[in-house]
Amino acid sequence: MEKISFKKFLPGIAWFFIIMVLTCLPGSDLPKIGWLNKIHFDKWVHIGMFAILVFLFSLPFFKSRLSLTKKINYFLWITITASFWGLAIEFIQKYLVVGRSFDLLDWAADSAGAFISFFYCRNRIEKTSSIAKV
């Protein structure tokens, strides 16, 4: 089995910690802009953060010489793990962060972003694989 260098995961690890810092800011530190609430901007941010997270952790596998099936399996495990990380963040916010609370819709947005990235990565690797066979 091919060994993937730890260094290739550094962007994903860095993004993981950026998400941690941003989601653990006290509620009083978050800007209150009324019109952004109308478009559910915070949910779009959650979708984006977790889509990027899954993409950055999937990228080293995408570039590897693993089989198509193994790559897709890794993409799926990364996605599921990211979704559970989103759920864990909600509990961290509820119990450990002042002025923050558990929001099931935030977790849904985290999971949506993770799965959007999964489907993107899966489709790209399948297209790349089919082009290579021609």
C-alpha positions in Angstrom: 0.0 0.0 0.0 1.2 3.4 -0.9 2.3 5.6 2.0 1.2 9.2 1.9 3.4 11.8 3.5 2.2 13.6 6.6 3.1 16.9 5.0 0.4 16.5 2.4 -2.2 16.6 5.2 -0.9 19.9 6.7 -3.3 22.2 4.9 -6.2 20.1 6.1 -4.8 20.0 9.7 -4.4 23.8 9.6 -7.9 24.3 8.3 -9.2 22.0 11.1 -7.7 24.3 13.7 -9.0 27.4 11.9 -12.5 25.9 12.1 -11.9 25.1 15.8 -10.8 28.7 16.6 -13.7 30.3 14.7 -16.4 28.1 16.1 -15.1 28.6 19.7 -15.2 32.3 19.6 -17.5 33.6 22.3 -21.0 34.6 21.1 -20.3 38.3 22.0 -17.4 38.4 19.6 -19.5 37.5 16.6 -20.8 40.4 14.4 -24.5 41.0 14.4 -25.6 42.1 10.9 -29.3 41.8 10.4 -29.6 41.3 6.7 -27.1 38.4 6.8 -29.5 36.6 9.1 -32.2 36.8 6.5 -30.1 34.9 4.0 -28.9 32.4 6.7 -25.3 33.5 6.1 -24.0 31.5 9.0 -25.2 28.3 7.5 -23.5 29.1 4.2 -20.3 29.7 6.2 -20.6 26.3 7.9 -21.2 24.6 4.5 -18.1 26.3 3.1 -15.9 25.5 6.1 -16.7 21.8 6.0 -16.6 21.5 2.3 -13.1 22.9 2.3 -12.1 20.6 5.2 -13.2 17.5 3.4 -11.5 18.6 0.2 -8.2 19.4 1.9 -8.1 16.0 3.6 -9.2 14.2 0.5 -6.6 15.9 -1.8 -3.6 13.7 -0.8 -5.6 10.6 -1.6 -6.8 12.1 -4.8 -3.2 12.6 -6.0 -2.1 9.1 -4.8 -1.8 5.9 -6.8 -4.4 4.1 -4.8 -7.2 2.3 -6.6 -10.3 4.2 -7.4 -12.3 2.2 -4.9 -9.8 2.9 -2.1 -9.8 6.6 -2.9 -13.6 6.8 -2.8 -13.6 4.8 0.5 -11.1 7.3 2.0 -13.2 10.2 0.8 -16.3 8.7 2.4 -14.5 8.1 5.8 -13.2 11.7 5.7 -16.7 12.9 5.1 -18.3 10.9 7.9 -15.5 12.0 10.3 -15.9 15.6 9.4 -19.7 15.3 9.9 -19.1 13.9 13.4 -16.5 16.6 14.1 -19.3 19.2 13.3 -21.5 17.5 15.8 -18.7 17.5 18.4 -18.3 21.2 17.8 -21.9 21.8 18.6 -21.5 20.1 22.0 -18.3 22.0 22.6 -20.1 25.2 21.9 -23.0 24.2 24.2 -20.9 23.2 27.2 -17.6 25.0 26.9 -18.0 28.3 24.9 -19.6 31.3 26.6 -22.5 32.8 24.6 -22.7 29.9 22.2 -25.3 27.0 22.0 -26.0 23.8 20.3 -27.6 24.3 16.9 -28.8 21.2 15.0 -29.1 23.3 11.8 -25.4 24.2 12.1 -24.5 20.5 12.2 -26.8 19.9 9.2 -24.9 22.6 7.4 -21.6 21.1 8.4 -22.7 17.7 7.1 -24.1 19.2 3.9 -20.8 20.9 3.2 -18.9 17.7 3.9 -21.1 15.6 1.6 -21.0 18.3 -1.1 -17.2 18.0 -1.1 -17.4 14.2 -1.0 -19.6 14.1 -4.2 -17.3 16.7 -5.9 -14.2 14.7 -5.1 -15.8 11.4 -6.1 -17.1 12.8 -9.4 -13.7 14.4 -10.2 -11.8 11.2 -9.4 -14.2 9.1 -11.5 -13.9 11.5 -14.4 -10.1 11.5 -14.1 -10.0 7.7 -13.9 -12.2 7.3 -17.0 -10.1 9.8 -19.0 -6.9 7.8 -18.0 -8.4 4.6 -19.3 -9.0 6.1 -22.8 
